[in-house]
Amino acid sequence: MTAETDKNDDEIYASILSFAKEGASKKDIGAALSISHQQLRRLGAELVDRDMLCLDVKKRVFFTTDKGHVFLQSRRARDI
């Protein structure tokens, strides 16, 4: 991966995590962010593996974890 790809992924990570703060389905996230199903599967899996996103299996809804909130706060602080 290139630095540019990593930057783009970081921006999408932040968008996914922001959208999932209160809970969101994969379908809703994909529609809101206009990203492909394949891209959402890859990035969503990476966020789950990094413990920044979790899935409520019964409700089929993703939620931002505490670690995900820390990631968002660090991005905001860096962007200021």
Biopython code that builds the backbone (N, CA, C, O; Angstrom):
import numpy as np
from Bio.PDB.StructureBuilder import StructureBuilder

atoms = [
    (1, "MET", "N", (0.839, -1.184, 0.000)),
    (1, "MET", "CA", (0.000, 0.000, 0.000)),
    (1, "MET", "C", (0.878, 1.239, 0.000)),
    (1, "MET", "O", (1.965, 1.252, 0.578)),
    (2, "THR", "N", (0.399, 2.250, -0.642)),
    (2, "THR", "CA", (1.127, 3.510, -0.674)),
    (2, "THR", "C", (0.645, 4.409, 0.453)),
    (2, "THR", "O", (-0.384, 4.157, 1.080)),
    (3, "ALA", "N", (1.409, 5.457, 0.693)),
    (3, "ALA", "CA", (1.011, 6.413, 1.738)),
    (3, "ALA", "C", (-0.322, 7.055, 1.385)),
    (3, "ALA", "O", (-1.139, 7.323, 2.266)),
    (4, "GLU", "N", (-0.545, 7.304, 0.092)),
    (4, "GLU", "CA", (-1.806, 7.912, -0.348)),
    (4, "GLU", "C", (-2.985, 6.971, -0.081)),
    (4, "GLU", "O", (-4.048, 7.414, 0.354)),
    (5, "THR", "N", (-2.797, 5.675, -0.342)),
    (5, "THR", "CA", (-3.850, 4.693, -0.078)),
    (5, "THR", "C", (-4.144, 4.628, 1.406)),
    (5, "THR", "O", (-5.306, 4.575, 1.811)),
    (6, "ASP", "N", (-3.083, 4.631, 2.234)),
    (6, "ASP", "CA", (-3.276, 4.606, 3.679)),
    (6, "ASP", "C", (-4.061, 5.821, 4.150)),
    (6, "ASP", "O", (-4.929, 5.709, 5.016)),
    (7, "LYS", "N", (-3.754, 6.990, 3.577)),
    (7, "LYS", "CA", (-4.464, 8.219, 3.947)),
    (7, "LYS", "C", (-5.938, 8.109, 3.569)),
    (7, "LYS", "O", (-6.814, 8.472, 4.354)),
    (8, "ASN", "N", (-6.208, 7.607, 2.364)),
    (8, "ASN", "CA", (-7.595, 7.442, 1.931)),
    (8, "ASN", "C", (-8.332, 6.460, 2.834)),
    (8, "ASN", "O", (-9.479, 6.697, 3.213)),
    (9, "ASP", "N", (-7.665, 5.348, 3.180)),
    (9, "ASP", "CA", (-8.288, 4.372, 4.068)),
    (9, "ASP", "C", (-8.563, 5.002, 5.429)),
    (9, "ASP", "O", (-9.627, 4.774, 6.006)),
    (10, "ASP", "N", (-7.625, 5.789, 5.952)),
    (10, "ASP", "CA", (-7.838, 6.456, 7.240)),
    (10, "ASP", "C", (-9.065, 7.358, 7.205)),
    (10, "ASP", "O", (-9.833, 7.412, 8.166)),
    (11, "GLU", "N", (-9.246, 8.061, 6.095)),
    (11, "GLU", "CA", (-10.417, 8.939, 5.958)),
    (11, "GLU", "C", (-11.700, 8.118, 5.940)),
    (11, "GLU", "O", (-12.698, 8.501, 6.549)),
    (12, "ILE", "N", (-11.670, 6.996, 5.245)),
    (12, "ILE", "CA", (-12.858, 6.140, 5.188)),
    (12, "ILE", "C", (-13.089, 5.474, 6.542)),
    (12, "ILE", "O", (-14.232, 5.355, 6.984)),
    (13, "TYR", "N", (-12.001, 5.034, 7.214)),
    (13, "TYR", "CA", (-12.140, 4.481, 8.570)),
    (13, "TYR", "C", (-12.879, 5.479, 9.451)),
    (13, "TYR", "O", (-13.835, 5.127, 10.141)),
    (14, "ALA", "N", (-12.425, 6.729, 9.418)),
    (14, "ALA", "CA", (-13.032, 7.764, 10.256)),
    (14, "ALA", "C", (-14.507, 7.952, 9.896)),
    (14, "ALA", "O", (-15.342, 8.135, 10.782)),
    (15, "SER", "N", (-14.823, 7.908, 8.625)),
    (15, "SER", "CA", (-16.224, 8.063, 8.203)),
    (15, "SER", "C", (-17.076, 6.906, 8.689)),
    (15, "SER", "O", (-18.187, 7.110, 9.178)),
    (16, "ILE", "N", (-16.557, 5.687, 8.555)),
    (16, "ILE", "CA", (-17.295, 4.511, 9.020)),
    (16, "ILE", "C", (-17.519, 4.597, 10.530)),
    (16, "ILE", "O", (-18.630, 4.393, 11.019)),
    (17, "LEU", "N", (-16.451, 4.900, 11.251)),
    (17, "LEU", "CA", (-16.552, 4.966, 12.717)),
    (17, "LEU", "C", (-17.501, 6.071, 13.167)),
    (17, "LEU", "O", (-18.266, 5.885, 14.113)),
    (18, "SER", "N", (-17.457, 7.208, 12.501)),
    (18, "SER", "CA", (-18.363, 8.315, 12.841)),
    (18, "SER", "C", (-19.810, 7.916, 12.596)),
    (18, "SER", "O", (-20.690, 8.205, 13.407)),
    (19, "PHE", "N", (-20.047, 7.255, 11.480)),
    (19, "PHE", "CA", (-21.404, 6.858, 11.126)),
    (19, "PHE", "C", (-21.936, 5.791, 12.079)),
    (19, "PHE", "O", (-23.136, 5.745, 12.349)),
    (20, "ALA", "N", (-21.048, 4.932, 12.590)),
    (20, "ALA", "CA", (-21.473, 3.802, 13.430)),
    (20, "ALA", "C", (-21.487, 4.133, 14.926)),
    (20, "ALA", "O", (-21.672, 3.238, 15.751)),
    (21, "LYS", "N", (-21.295, 5.396, 15.282)),
    (21, "LYS", "CA", (-21.272, 5.759, 16.711)),
    (21, "LYS", "C", (-22.518, 5.292, 17.449)),
    (21, "LYS", "O", (-22.426, 4.773, 18.562)),
    (22, "GLU", "N", (-23.665, 5.473, 16.844)),
    (22, "GLU", "CA", (-24.935, 5.101, 17.466)),
    (22, "GLU", "C", (-25.456, 3.764, 16.937)),
    (22, "GLU", "O", (-26.551, 3.331, 17.295)),
    (23, "GLY", "N", (-24.668, 3.119, 16.088)),
    (23, "GLY", "CA", (-25.071, 1.847, 15.502)),
    (23, "GLY", "C", (-25.572, 2.030, 14.085)),
    (23, "GLY", "O", (-26.370, 2.924, 13.803)),
    (24, "ALA", "N", (-25.095, 1.170, 13.196)),
    (24, "ALA", "CA", (-25.509, 1.245, 11.794)),
    (24, "ALA", "C", (-25.297, -0.106, 11.119)),
    (24, "ALA", "O", (-24.337, -0.819, 11.413)),
    (25, "SER", "N", (-26.198, -0.440, 10.224)),
    (25, "SER", "CA", (-26.053, -1.679, 9.464)),
    (25, "SER", "C", (-25.011, -1.480, 8.368)),
    (25, "SER", "O", (-24.698, -0.352, 7.985)),
    (26, "LYS", "N", (-24.482, -2.592, 7.873)),
    (26, "LYS", "CA", (-23.505, -2.528, 6.791)),
    (26, "LYS", "C", (-24.123, -1.846, 5.566)),
    (26, "LYS", "O", (-23.467, -1.058, 4.885)),
    (27, "LYS", "N", (-25.373, -2.158, 5.304)),
    (27, "LYS", "CA", (-26.071, -1.567, 4.157)),
    (27, "LYS", "C", (-26.178, -0.047, 4.300)),
    (27, "LYS", "O", (-25.939, 0.691, 3.344)),
    (28, "ASP", "N", (-26.536, 0.411, 5.493)),
    (28, "ASP", "CA", (-26.667, 1.850, 5.736)),
    (28, "ASP", "C", (-25.320, 2.564, 5.628)),
    (28, "ASP", "O", (-25.233, 3.663, 5.080)),
    (29, "ILE", "N", (-24.273, 1.927, 6.155)),
    (29, "ILE", "CA", (-22.935, 2.525, 6.066)),
    (29, "ILE", "C", (-22.508, 2.649, 4.614)),
    (29, "ILE", "O", (-22.034, 3.703, 4.190)),
    (30, "GLY", "N", (-22.673, 1.579, 3.855)),
    (30, "GLY", "CA", (-22.291, 1.583, 2.441)),
    (30, "GLY", "C", (-23.041, 2.638, 1.649)),
    (30, "GLY", "O", (-22.458, 3.325, 0.810)),
    (31, "ALA", "N", (-24.335, 2.766, 1.914)),
    (31, "ALA", "CA", (-25.150, 3.750, 1.195)),
    (31, "ALA", "C", (-24.763, 5.172, 1.575)),
    (31, "ALA", "O", (-24.659, 6.045, 0.713)),
    (32, "ALA", "N", (-24.553, 5.402, 2.856)),
    (32, "ALA", "CA", (-24.230, 6.753, 3.323)),
    (32, "ALA", "C", (-22.865, 7.221, 2.820)),
    (32, "ALA", "O", (-22.675, 8.402, 2.528)),
    (33, "LEU", "N", (-21.919, 6.290, 2.721)),
    (33, "LEU", "CA", (-20.560, 6.664, 2.340)),
    (33, "LEU", "C", (-20.266, 6.428, 0.863)),
    (33, "LEU", "O", (-19.185, 6.763, 0.379)),
    (34, "SER", "N", (-21.219, 5.859, 0.157)),
    (34, "SER", "CA", (-21.058, 5.575, -1.279)),
    (34, "SER", "C", (-19.782, 4.794, -1.567)),
    (34, "SER", "O", (-18.993, 5.157, -2.439)),
    (35, "ILE", "N", (-19.599, 3.708, -0.809)),
    (35, "ILE", "CA", (-18.464, 2.837, -1.076)),
    (35, "ILE", "C", (-18.989, 1.464, -1.478)),
    (35, "ILE", "O", (-20.102, 1.085, -1.115)),
    (36, "SER", "N", (-18.190, 0.730, -2.222)),
    (36, "SER", "CA", (-18.614, -0.566, -2.748)),
    (36, "SER", "C", (-18.739, -1.582, -1.614)),
    (36, "SER", "O", (-18.149, -1.428, -0.545)),
    (37, "HIS", "N", (-19.513, -2.606, -1.878)),
    (37, "HIS", "CA", (-19.702, -3.686, -0.906)),
    (37, "HIS", "C", (-18.353, -4.329, -0.578)),
    (37, "HIS", "O", (-18.059, -4.615, 0.583)),
    (38, "GLN", "N", (-17.543, -4.553, -1.602)),
    (38, "GLN", "CA", (-16.234, -5.178, -1.413)),
    (38, "GLN", "C", (-15.321, -4.300, -0.549)),
    (38, "GLN", "O", (-14.635, -4.798, 0.343)),
    (39, "GLN", "N", (-15.319, -3.004, -0.818)),
    (39, "GLN", "CA", (-14.494, -2.077, -0.050)),
    (39, "GLN", "C", (-14.977, -2.018, 1.401)),
    (39, "GLN", "O", (-14.164, -1.995, 2.325)),
    (40, "LEU", "N", (-16.278, -1.995, 1.600)),
    (40, "LEU", "CA", (-16.831, -1.968, 2.952)),
    (40, "LEU", "C", (-16.497, -3.248, 3.697)),
    (40, "LEU", "O", (-16.182, -3.198, 4.886)),
    (41, "ARG", "N", (-16.558, -4.390, 3.033)),
    (41, "ARG", "CA", (-16.198, -5.661, 3.677)),
    (41, "ARG", "C", (-14.751, -5.632, 4.136)),
    (41, "ARG", "O", (-14.444, -6.029, 5.260)),
    (42, "ARG", "N", (-13.849, -5.159, 3.260)),
    (42, "ARG", "CA", (-12.422, -5.131, 3.584)),
    (42, "ARG", "C", (-12.141, -4.178, 4.738)),
    (42, "ARG", "O", (-11.499, -4.552, 5.720)),
    (43, "LEU", "N", (-12.625, -2.945, 4.615)),
    (43, "LEU", "CA", (-12.351, -1.934, 5.636)),
    (43, "LEU", "C", (-13.067, -2.253, 6.950)),
    (43, "LEU", "O", (-12.513, -2.040, 8.028)),
    (44, "GLY", "N", (-14.286, -2.759, 6.860)),
    (44, "GLY", "CA", (-15.010, -3.152, 8.058)),
    (44, "GLY", "C", (-14.295, -4.268, 8.808)),
    (44, "GLY", "O", (-14.197, -4.237, 10.035)),
    (45, "ALA", "N", (-13.796, -5.255, 8.066)),
    (45, "ALA", "CA", (-13.052, -6.352, 8.690)),
    (45, "ALA", "C", (-11.776, -5.837, 9.352)),
    (45, "ALA", "O", (-11.413, -6.283, 10.440)),
    (46, "GLU", "N", (-11.104, -4.904, 8.696)),
    (46, "GLU", "CA", (-9.885, -4.325, 9.282)),
    (46, "GLU", "C", (-10.207, -3.585, 10.579)),
    (46, "GLU", "O", (-9.465, -3.694, 11.556)),
    (47, "LEU", "N", (-11.297, -2.841, 10.592)),
    (47, "LEU", "CA", (-11.691, -2.115, 11.803)),
    (47, "LEU", "C", (-12.081, -3.069, 12.922)),
    (47, "LEU", "O", (-11.756, -2.826, 14.084)),
    (48, "VAL", "N", (-12.771, -4.145, 12.588)),
    (48, "VAL", "CA", (-13.134, -5.151, 13.594)),
    (48, "VAL", "C", (-11.867, -5.818, 14.125)),
    (48, "VAL", "O", (-11.727, -6.012, 15.333)),
    (49, "ASP", "N", (-10.946, -6.169, 13.229)),
    (49, "ASP", "CA", (-9.676, -6.796, 13.651)),
    (49, "ASP", "C", (-8.874, -5.883, 14.567)),
    (49, "ASP", "O", (-8.160, -6.360, 15.450)),
    (50, "ARG", "N", (-8.984, -4.582, 14.366)),
    (50, "ARG", "CA", (-8.258, -3.599, 15.190)),
    (50, "ARG", "C", (-9.047, -3.192, 16.428)),
    (50, "ARG", "O", (-8.630, -2.302, 17.170)),
    (51, "ASP", "N", (-10.186, -3.843, 16.650)),
    (51, "ASP", "CA", (-11.060, -3.568, 17.804)),
    (51, "ASP", "C", (-11.576, -2.134, 17.833)),
    (51, "ASP", "O", (-11.795, -1.579, 18.910)),
    (52, "MET", "N", (-11.771, -1.531, 16.667)),
    (52, "MET", "CA", (-12.340, -0.185, 16.604)),
    (52, "MET", "C", (-13.826, -0.220, 16.248)),
    (52, "MET", "O", (-14.540, 0.769, 16.418)),
    (53, "LEU", "N", (-14.278, -1.367, 15.754)),
    (53, "LEU", "CA", (-15.669, -1.545, 15.341)),
    (53, "LEU", "C", (-16.096, -2.925, 15.813)),
    (53, "LEU", "O", (-15.324, -3.881, 15.741)),
    (54, "CYS", "N", (-17.321, -3.025, 16.294)),
    (54, "CYS", "CA", (-17.837, -4.336, 16.709)),
    (54, "CYS", "C", (-19.212, -4.539, 16.083)),
    (54, "CYS", "O", (-19.904, -3.588, 15.718)),
    (55, "LEU", "N", (-19.581, -5.804, 15.972)),
    (55, "LEU", "CA", (-20.857, -6.169, 15.376)),
    (55, "LEU", "C", (-21.750, -6.788, 16.432)),
    (55, "LEU", "O", (-21.367, -7.744, 17.106)),
    (56, "ASP", "N", (-22.943, -6.233, 16.567)),
    (56, "ASP", "CA", (-23.974, -6.862, 17.378)),
    (56, "ASP", "C", (-24.660, -7.867, 16.458)),
    (56, "ASP", "O", (-25.471, -7.497, 15.609)),
    (57, "VAL", "N", (-24.324, -9.140, 16.639)),
    (57, "VAL", "CA", (-24.778, -10.184, 15.715)),
    (57, "VAL", "C", (-26.297, -10.314, 15.701)),
    (57, "VAL", "O", (-26.890, -10.517, 14.642)),
    (58, "LYS", "N", (-26.926, -10.199, 16.859)),
    (58, "LYS", "CA", (-28.386, -10.346, 16.921)),
    (58, "LYS", "C", (-29.096, -9.233, 16.160)),
    (58, "LYS", "O", (-30.069, -9.480, 15.448)),
    (59, "LYS", "N", (-28.604, -8.010, 16.314)),
    (59, "LYS", "CA", (-29.235, -6.865, 15.648)),
    (59, "LYS", "C", (-28.666, -6.612, 14.254)),
    (59, "LYS", "O", (-29.250, -5.865, 13.470)),
    (60, "ARG", "N", (-27.513, -7.242, 13.941)),
    (60, "ARG", "CA", (-26.810, -7.055, 12.670)),
    (60, "ARG", "C", (-26.477, -5.575, 12.460)),
    (60, "ARG", "O", (-26.714, -4.996, 11.400)),
    (61, "VAL", "N", (-25.917, -4.994, 13.524)),
    (61, "VAL", "CA", (-25.581, -3.577, 13.533)),
    (61, "VAL", "C", (-24.138, -3.421, 14.033)),
    (61, "VAL", "O", (-23.714, -4.086, 14.978)),
    (62, "PHE", "N", (-23.408, -2.533, 13.378)),
    (62, "PHE", "CA", (-22.047, -2.216, 13.801)),
    (62, "PHE", "C", (-22.060, -1.029, 14.746)),
    (62, "PHE", "O", (-22.866, -0.110, 14.599)),
    (63, "PHE", "N", (-21.152, -1.060, 15.724)),
    (63, "PHE", "CA", (-20.977, 0.029, 16.671)),
    (63, "PHE", "C", (-19.503, 0.385, 16.771)),
    (63, "PHE", "O", (-18.637, -0.485, 16.687)),
    (64, "THR", "N", (-19.228, 1.660, 16.950)),
    (64, "THR", "CA", (-17.870, 2.122, 17.200)),
    (64, "THR", "C", (-17.505, 1.769, 18.634)),
    (64, "THR", "O", (-18.272, 2.040, 19.558)),
    (65, "THR", "N", (-16.333, 1.165, 18.822)),
    (65, "THR", "CA", (-15.869, 0.791, 20.159)),
    (65, "THR", "C", (-15.143, 1.969, 20.806)),
    (65, "THR", "O", (-14.939, 3.006, 20.174)),
    (66, "ASP", "N", (-14.757, 1.799, 22.065)),
    (66, "ASP", "CA", (-13.981, 2.834, 22.756)),
    (66, "ASP", "C", (-12.687, 3.126, 22.003)),
    (66, "ASP", "O", (-12.280, 4.281, 21.878)),
    (67, "LYS", "N", (-12.047, 2.075, 21.504)),
    (67, "LYS", "CA", (-10.807, 2.254, 20.747)),
    (67, "LYS", "C", (-11.075, 3.044, 19.456)),
    (67, "LYS", "O", (-10.239, 3.842, 19.028)),
    (68, "GLY", "N", (-12.226, 2.821, 18.849)),
    (68, "GLY", "CA", (-12.620, 3.579, 17.664)),
    (68, "GLY", "C", (-12.843, 5.048, 17.985)),
    (68, "GLY", "O", (-12.485, 5.923, 17.197)),
    (69, "HIS", "N", (-13.435, 5.316, 19.144)),
    (69, "HIS", "CA", (-13.651, 6.704, 19.575)),
    (69, "HIS", "C", (-12.313, 7.407, 19.819)),
    (69, "HIS", "O", (-12.163, 8.588, 19.505)),
    (70, "VAL", "N", (-11.349, 6.683, 20.376)),
    (70, "VAL", "CA", (-10.012, 7.249, 20.596)),
    (70, "VAL", "C", (-9.358, 7.592, 19.246)),
    (70, "VAL", "O", (-8.721, 8.636, 19.108)),
    (71, "PHE", "N", (-9.519, 6.716, 18.269)),
    (71, "PHE", "CA", (-8.999, 6.971, 16.924)),
    (71, "PHE", "C", (-9.606, 8.255, 16.352)),
    (71, "PHE", "O", (-8.891, 9.092, 15.801)),
    (72, "LEU", "N", (-10.921, 8.406, 16.484)),
    (72, "LEU", "CA", (-11.590, 9.606, 15.968)),
    (72, "LEU", "C", (-11.108, 10.861, 16.689)),
    (72, "LEU", "O", (-10.881, 11.890, 16.053)),
    (73, "GLN", "N", (-10.949, 10.787, 18.008)),
    (73, "GLN", "CA", (-10.469, 11.943, 18.769)),
    (73, "GLN", "C", (-9.047, 12.317, 18.367)),
    (73, "GLN", "O", (-8.725, 13.501, 18.262)),
    (74, "SER", "N", (-8.199, 11.325, 18.141)),
    (74, "SER", "CA", (-6.818, 11.625, 17.750)),
    (74, "SER", "C", (-6.767, 12.252, 16.363)),
    (74, "SER", "O", (-5.929, 13.115, 16.101)),
    (75, "ARG", "N", (-7.657, 11.824, 15.475)),
    (75, "ARG", "CA", (-7.719, 12.435, 14.135)),
    (75, "ARG", "C", (-8.174, 13.887, 14.234)),
    (75, "ARG", "O", (-7.627, 14.761, 13.562)),
    (76, "ARG", "N", (-9.179, 14.141, 15.075)),
    (76, "ARG", "CA", (-9.664, 15.515, 15.246)),
    (76, "ARG", "C", (-8.576, 16.402, 15.816)),
    (76, "ARG", "O", (-8.392, 17.532, 15.362)),
    (77, "ALA", "N", (-7.853, 15.903, 16.806)),
    (77, "ALA", "CA", (-6.777, 16.687, 17.423)),
    (77, "ALA", "C", (-5.653, 16.952, 16.416)),
    (77, "ALA", "O", (-5.059, 18.030, 16.410)),
    (78, "ARG", "N", (-5.372, 15.979, 15.580)),
    (78, "ARG", "CA", (-4.314, 16.128, 14.569)),
    (78, "ARG", "C", (-4.728, 17.123, 13.483)),
    (78, "ARG", "O", (-3.888, 17.842, 12.942)),
    (79, "ASP", "N", (-6.023, 17.162, 13.167)),
    (79, "ASP", "CA", (-6.529, 18.026, 12.098)),
    (79, "ASP", "C", (-6.645, 19.496, 12.526)),
    (79, "ASP", "O", (-6.778, 20.388, 11.688)),
    (80, "ILE", "N", (-6.594, 19.728, 13.824)),
    (80, "ILE", "CA", (-6.750, 21.109, 14.318)),
    (80, "ILE", "C", (-5.502, 21.900, 14.065)),
    (80, "ILE", "O", (-5.438, 23.080, 14.408)),
]
sb = StructureBuilder()
sb.init_structure("model")
sb.init_model(0)
sb.init_chain("A")
sb.init_seg("    ")
for serial, (resi, resn, name, xyz) in enumerate(atoms, 1):
    if name == "N":
        sb.init_residue(resn, " ", resi, " ")
    sb.init_atom(name, np.array(xyz, "f"), 0.0, 1.0, " ", f" {name:<3s}", serial, name[0])
structure = sb.get_structure()
